[in-house]
Amino acid sequence: MRPPRHLETNRLRLRPATVHDAAALFDAYASDPQATRYLSWRTHETVDDTRAFLEDAQARWTDGAEFIWALVPKDADADPTGGRETLDTIDPVGALGAAATPHGVEIGYVLGRSWWGQGMAREALVAVMGWLRSQPDVFRVWAYCAVDHHQSARVLERSGMTYEGTLRRWVVLPNLADEPCDAWVYSWVRHDQ
Ligand SMILES: CC(C)(COP(=O)(O)OP(=O)(O)OC[C@H]1O[C@@H](n2cnc3c(N)ncnc32)[C@H](O)[C@@H]1OP(=O)(O)O)[C@@H](O)C(=O)NCCC(=O)NCCS
């Protein structure tokens, strides 16, 4: 699978997240206990944690294992020409990842708190889902969220996924607890058998 490096929505540009985004993403969400509460990794303590994460993300993109886009608001685009050459200089406010799984992908996303409540996550996910749906070898797009994470569940529903069930003791969310918690799983599939 080779997804597009750049995608565009009404309010966002999506481009591969790189180590150059470390400071912006550390400030936007990675260092924020509230924004990372339901994520699968511990809240970052220093910008080096975010840099290491992004180094890994870049390698995973190259390997085709996972594709993490930085979400860049168009409003922050200081370039009067709106040219793509400046994309790497605009601070991103969130990230969306698509990890390759057998016959499909697993989705994850996060926004900085000041960007919550505006439908931005859905907007980014709809764009990525649009591309995934156009790929005949992608049969399943799925995501989980912690039970009771209604905001995230709604993002998934509004992006075209449906609730499949509750996976009991599915995942450790280390900022919540050391033990695995139950998770809701949502999916879109190419066709029902
Ligand atoms: C989860 C997250 C991505 C949501 O993104 P967002 O763009 O701010 O989402 P919104 O606030 O626009 O809300 C999405 C939907 O949830 C609804 N919603 C919000 N709070 C809700 C609640 N308590 N119960 C039910 N629905 C709720 C909103 O009304 C909206 O529905 P709508 O699209 O039908 O209007 C964002 O809060 C975030 O980045 N959180 C931290 C990281 C995270 O938890 N990621 C997901 C891990 S599974």
The ligand as an SDF file (V2000), in Angstrom:
LIG
                    3D

 48 50  0  0  0  0  0  0  0  0999 V2000
  -11.1560   12.2320   20.0490 C   0  0  0  0  0  0  0  0  0  0  0  0
  -10.8280   13.4770   19.2380 C   0  0  0  0  0  0  0  0  0  0  0  0
   -9.9390   13.0980   18.0640 C   0  0  0  0  0  0  0  0  0  0  0  0
  -12.1670   14.0170   18.7020 C   0  0  0  0  0  0  0  0  0  0  0  0
  -11.8980   14.9370   17.6870 O   0  0  0  0  0  0  0  0  0  0  0  0
  -12.7420   16.2570   17.4780 P   0  0  0  0  0  0  0  0  0  0  0  0
  -12.5160   16.7140   16.0840 O   0  0  0  0  0  0  0  0  0  0  0  0
  -12.4360   17.2300   18.5540 O   0  0  0  0  0  0  0  0  0  0  0  0
  -14.2100   15.7320   17.6430 O   0  0  0  0  0  0  0  0  0  0  0  0
  -15.4770   16.6130   17.9770 P   0  0  0  0  0  0  0  0  0  0  0  0
  -15.3370   17.3260   19.2750 O   0  0  0  0  0  0  0  0  0  0  0  0
  -15.7580   17.4410   16.7790 O   0  0  0  0  0  0  0  0  0  0  0  0
  -16.5930   15.5620   18.2800 O   0  0  0  0  0  0  0  0  0  0  0  0
  -16.8790   14.4640   17.5130 C   0  0  0  0  0  0  0  0  0  0  0  0
  -18.3330   14.0910   17.7550 C   0  0  0  0  0  0  0  0  0  0  0  0
  -18.4770   13.6090   19.0860 O   0  0  0  0  0  0  0  0  0  0  0  0
  -19.5910   14.2360   19.7030 C   0  0  0  0  0  0  0  0  0  0  0  0
  -19.3390   14.2590   21.1310 N   0  0  0  0  0  0  0  0  0  0  0  0
  -18.4960   15.0410   21.8090 C   0  0  0  0  0  0  0  0  0  0  0  0
  -18.5520   14.7220   23.1230 N   0  0  0  0  0  0  0  0  0  0  0  0
  -19.4500   13.7100   23.2400 C   0  0  0  0  0  0  0  0  0  0  0  0
  -19.9540   12.9460   24.3370 C   0  0  0  0  0  0  0  0  0  0  0  0
  -19.5380   13.1500   25.5840 N   0  0  0  0  0  0  0  0  0  0  0  0
  -20.8720   11.9840   24.0870 N   0  0  0  0  0  0  0  0  0  0  0  0
  -21.3030   11.7500   22.8310 C   0  0  0  0  0  0  0  0  0  0  0  0
  -20.8520   12.4490   21.7450 N   0  0  0  0  0  0  0  0  0  0  0  0
  -19.9550   13.4170   21.9670 C   0  0  0  0  0  0  0  0  0  0  0  0
  -19.6460   15.5890   19.0590 C   0  0  0  0  0  0  0  0  0  0  0  0
  -20.9340   16.1720   19.1690 O   0  0  0  0  0  0  0  0  0  0  0  0
  -19.3230   15.2430   17.6230 C   0  0  0  0  0  0  0  0  0  0  0  0
  -20.4350   14.6650   17.0140 O   0  0  0  0  0  0  0  0  0  0  0  0
  -21.0040   15.2380   15.6270 P   0  0  0  0  0  0  0  0  0  0  0  0
  -19.8460   15.0950   14.6410 O   0  0  0  0  0  0  0  0  0  0  0  0
  -22.1460   14.3700   15.2980 O   0  0  0  0  0  0  0  0  0  0  0  0
  -21.3490   16.6800   15.8990 O   0  0  0  0  0  0  0  0  0  0  0  0
  -10.1420   14.5730   20.0560 C   0  0  0  0  0  0  0  0  0  0  0  0
  -10.9250   14.8500   21.1630 O   0  0  0  0  0  0  0  0  0  0  0  0
   -8.7540   14.1570   20.4990 C   0  0  0  0  0  0  0  0  0  0  0  0
   -7.7810   14.3640   19.7880 O   0  0  0  0  0  0  0  0  0  0  0  0
   -8.6540   13.5690   21.7180 N   0  0  0  0  0  0  0  0  0  0  0  0
   -7.3710   13.1070   22.2400 C   0  0  0  0  0  0  0  0  0  0  0  0
   -6.7920   11.9240   21.4710 C   0  0  0  0  0  0  0  0  0  0  0  0
   -7.7510   10.7640   21.4130 C   0  0  0  0  0  0  0  0  0  0  0  0
   -8.4440   10.4570   22.3660 O   0  0  0  0  0  0  0  0  0  0  0  0
   -7.7590   10.1080   20.2350 N   0  0  0  0  0  0  0  0  0  0  0  0
   -8.6200    8.9620   19.9800 C   0  0  0  0  0  0  0  0  0  0  0  0
   -8.0780    7.7330   20.5920 C   0  0  0  0  0  0  0  0  0  0  0  0
   -9.1940    6.3770   20.2810 S   0  0  0  0  0  0  0  0  0  0  0  0
  1  2  1  0
  2  3  1  0
  2  4  1  0
  2 36  1  0
  4  5  1  0
  5  6  1  0
  6  7  2  0
  6  8  1  0
  6  9  1  0
  9 10  1  0
 10 11  2  0
 10 12  1  0
 10 13  1  0
 13 14  1  0
 14 15  1  0
 15 16  1  0
 15 30  1  0
 16 17  1  0
 17 18  1  0
 17 28  1  0
 18 19  1  0
 18 27  1  0
 19 20  2  0
 20 21  1  0
 21 22  1  0
 21 27  2  0
 22 23  1  0
 22 24  2  0
 24 25  1  0
 25 26  2  0
 26 27  1  0
 28 29  1  0
 28 30  1  0
 30 31  1  0
 31 32  1  0
 32 33  2  0
 32 34  1  0
 32 35  1  0
 36 37  1  0
 36 38  1  0
 38 39  2  0
 38 40  1  0
 40 41  1  0
 41 42  1  0
 42 43  1  0
 43 44  2  0
 43 45  1  0
 45 46  1  0
 46 47  1  0
 47 48  1  0
M  END
$$$$
